[in-house]
Amino acid sequence: KMENEKSAIEVAREEMGRIRSPSNYDKVYNDECTFSFDTPFSVGGLYVSLTNWQGVSQQFLNAHSLRTNSKLYVHLKKTRVPKPSASQAPEEAKSLNDLLQASTASYDVISESRVVVMPGCRPLDDTPMMVAQAAEAVAAHQSAGDVNEVNAIVEDEERPVSKYAANLVQLDNGVKVPADSSLWKCEESGMTENLWLNLSTGHIGSGRKNWDGTGGTNGSLNQFEATGRIYPLAVKLGTISPQGADVYSYAKDEDRMVKDPDLAKHLAHWGIDIMKLEITEKTMAELELDMNKNHEFWAISEKGSKLEPICGPGLSGLANLGNSCYMNSSIQLLLVSPQAPLRIKYGNSETTAALIESSLSLEMPPANDVIAQIAKLSTCMASGEYSSLPAQAGQTREIDPIRPRSFKAIVGKNHADFSSNRQQDAAEYLGHLIEVIARAERASADRISAAGISNEPFSAGYLMGIVTRLQCATSNTVRYTPEKTNMLSLSIPLDRAVNKDQMESLEVVEDEKEGNQSQKRAKIEDEAEVLPLVPLSACWESWAASETVHGFKSPALGGQETDALKTQRFQSFPPFLLVQTQRYVVEPGSWLPKKLRVRLDVPDVLDLEHLRAPATPPPQEVLMPEETNDEAASEGSALQADEAVVAQLASMGFGENACRRAAVAASNNFEAATEWVLAHMEDQNINDPLDTSSAALPAAAPVSAEIVMMLTSMGFSEEKVISALKATNNDSERAADWLFSHPDDDVFPSGETPSGAATSTDGVTLNDGPGIYRLRGFISHIGANTGSGHYVAHVMHSDNQWVIFNDESVAASENPPREHGYVYLYERTGGHPAV
């Protein structure tokens, strides 16, 4: 008999040797299609292979069976049935647990499963016991996506035990805390809420003052500072119960929520019986759910406006996977219009189907294929297939929102921050995402071409050329240094605010109300706050202005130190211009991030042609001589900090020595140096003078055996892998990028940076055009710093039609709050070729 003539039971018996039940450690993709976002709740359900445990929708079932030679699948189908009481509006959730319960309280889930045989998707009615057991195990197994999320949550939410708890000093000063909580108050301000008890001194002080003027008066923190920073642990009164409490450590090396194993004993010292108290205030986790009570949130999320939900192609929301709004907003910005590079290249289902299916031929599962996940997400979001209106009361949503779990996992893989479940900086993620896609494209160029898709890099749509001009103040010689970047960062000059008179009058009013907290808060809630209003044009002027660089070692003067004037201009204007506004700065002296409370006057149309660099230097200019080999040798083999990079970092509020350390550590790359200094602010020697002698520089980190094994498994020699890792400081992505891009190159000398390893922009042609732009979208951030709060994206979907993307909620925007934007996206109006 031919195979297609075999009965279902015959095929099942032949396949029994290839199937097995998954163990607890195996990954089973039973909650989402590998190539789309269909789930068991979708109309056609989900088919999970009993051979490789990959799930596919009915659309991709035949292709998956043919490419993987899978014959047996378990068909999973789930249906939500509203409960009779679901028509009643649920009460406001008061805790995280309430939210979790409310999400499933309105409906019951009916689950069905059956085994089918390919080809033909024939039901297997008389199922052999071994096949039935495997199917049952696959259906019941925790999904791979759930495993990743749970692991991330456990890792991120686990509060460490404070190192100061075991030997905590508690003063015998006669202080006893009243058992009656109504008598608790801040010893400085008299506030009766948001109170923290110092476990060493018995002092009761209010919590930190919030960025929006609400919150406490810093009473607890100020007392920690005033007592010499030696009593770090404080417990939040009102959160104490037999189950524990919120404990914070102000110590510089912790500065976070912690655990105190001896909390009951430490509270008893101050007369508090932990067994007799109940929670009367919201915990710190629950307070995160109350962001809708602050003024800025109402403006950014357009609370108070009657937003009309919308759906259709390009209007798909993204489910929040737990602090993933930074990712969701970034994705929406990159898919802003049909002309967006990501949407042009990967948003067409006809051209990307072959590319997605080609991942089945790879040794790794499709969930680990960056290109497949990019194509999957772009195609599904552009199609509108997963876009639907919210369910009416008493009903369930027809289509589940997209849950980009595999996308998040693969893009954040091996990244300390983006692989976690913590909130992140959307601007940093955008840059990382563009870089990850660019590297994946270079490594998968053949597959992309075979699918009939252009190999023009997606990143070319955002890549711009910037020229830095440095003029020696003594010799007047100049140096031009070109570089490529996909995002510009603009500082906000508060002194250029156009409403200073209004601000000064407000200060007089607040002085009259000094000490009256309730009146101040009433003003914030009842009236629109008056914030500095700075034109975006002033930010561009600040970016383009000349800057003095001190201590510049001029080659024209034989390395003699002098001043230099630094300016920067555009070498090219990309099709899409990404601009980050520096709303978050490091406060000089305290090293703490501070949010600039400011509004920006952002125009619809942006003309930057006047900031274009000349094609060639003016004839009267004399270029600086290049460093000779003798001059370079005289400086030793140690890397010297680029004074221009040091000056840029110093302008952000970092100390000079910290800036020099960052510049050297990042090989004088400004963006990398910024990341380095932010990550090392707690280092004890961060502000110590840097010894730049070659002997004093840190030795290269040892090569990771795990990364070597991973890269050699891709077919590269161990010698070549080790050489690439040494040159890229153990950065697996940069090393892999070079290895894939130069498969036939010889091993390069140890310590020499491989060409193309440092950045994926090398070799990408700049797509230049007129420097005239129109605003197409922006990301806004609600919160005190980029590591917390919430991100929302506003996008111009069509002419004069703005849309707000608040995770899975999509609605027509009535009042796009462009004055509160953090990252802006402008589209070039001069036209540009399709990518």
Secondary structure as UniProt FT lines:
FT   HELIX           3..5
FT   HELIX           8..15
FT   HELIX           16..18
FT   TURN            24..25
FT   TURN            40..41
FT   TURN            43..44
FT   STRAND          46..49
FT   TURN            50..52
FT   STRAND          55..56
FT   HELIX           58..68
FT   STRAND          72..82
FT   HELIX           84..87
FT   HELIX           96..105
FT   STRAND          107..117
FT   TURN            118..121
FT   STRAND          122..123
FT   HELIX           129..140
FT   HELIX           144..157
FT   TURN            163..167
FT   HELIX           181..183
FT   TURN            187..189
FT   STRAND          195..198
FT   TURN            199..201
FT   STRAND          204..206
FT   TURN            211..212
FT   HELIX           219..226
FT   TURN            227..229
FT   STRAND          233..236
FT   TURN            237..238
FT   TURN            242..243
FT   STRAND          247..249
FT   TURN            252..254
FT   STRAND          256..259
FT   TURN            261..262
FT   HELIX           263..268
FT   TURN            269..271
FT   HELIX           274..276
FT   HELIX           284..287
FT   HELIX           288..293
FT   HELIX           295..300
FT   TURN            301..304
FT   STRAND          308..309
FT   TURN            313..314
FT   HELIX           325..334
FT   TURN            338..339
FT   HELIX           341..346
FT   HELIX           349..357
FT   HELIX           358..361
FT   HELIX           366..368
FT   HELIX           370..383
FT   TURN            385..386
FT   TURN            393..394
FT   HELIX           405..411
FT   TURN            413..414
FT   TURN            416..419
FT   HELIX           426..443
FT   HELIX           445..450
FT   TURN            451..452
FT   HELIX           458..461
FT   STRAND          464..472
FT   TURN            473..475
FT   STRAND          478..485
FT   STRAND          488..490
FT   HELIX           494..496
FT   HELIX           500..512
FT   TURN            513..515
FT   HELIX           517..526
FT   STRAND          533..535
FT   HELIX           536..544
FT   STRAND          547..554
FT   HELIX           555..557
FT   TURN            558..559
FT   STRAND          560..570
FT   STRAND          576..581
FT   STRAND          584..586
FT   TURN            588..590
FT   STRAND          593..595
FT   STRAND          599..601
FT   STRAND          605..607
FT   HELIX           609..611
FT   TURN            619..620
FT   HELIX           629..634
FT   HELIX           643..650
FT   TURN            651..653
FT   HELIX           656..665
FT   TURN            666..668
FT   HELIX           670..679
FT   TURN            680..682
FT   TURN            684..687
FT   TURN            694..696
FT   HELIX           705..712
FT   TURN            713..715
FT   HELIX           718..727
FT   TURN            728..730
FT   HELIX           732..741
FT   TURN            743..744
FT   TURN            750..751
FT   TURN            755..757
FT   TURN            762..763
FT   STRAND          772..782
FT   TURN            786..787
FT   STRAND          790..798
FT   TURN            799..800
FT   STRAND          801..806
FT   TURN            807..808
FT   STRAND          809..812
FT   HELIX           818..820
FT   STRAND          821..828
FT   TURN            829..830
//
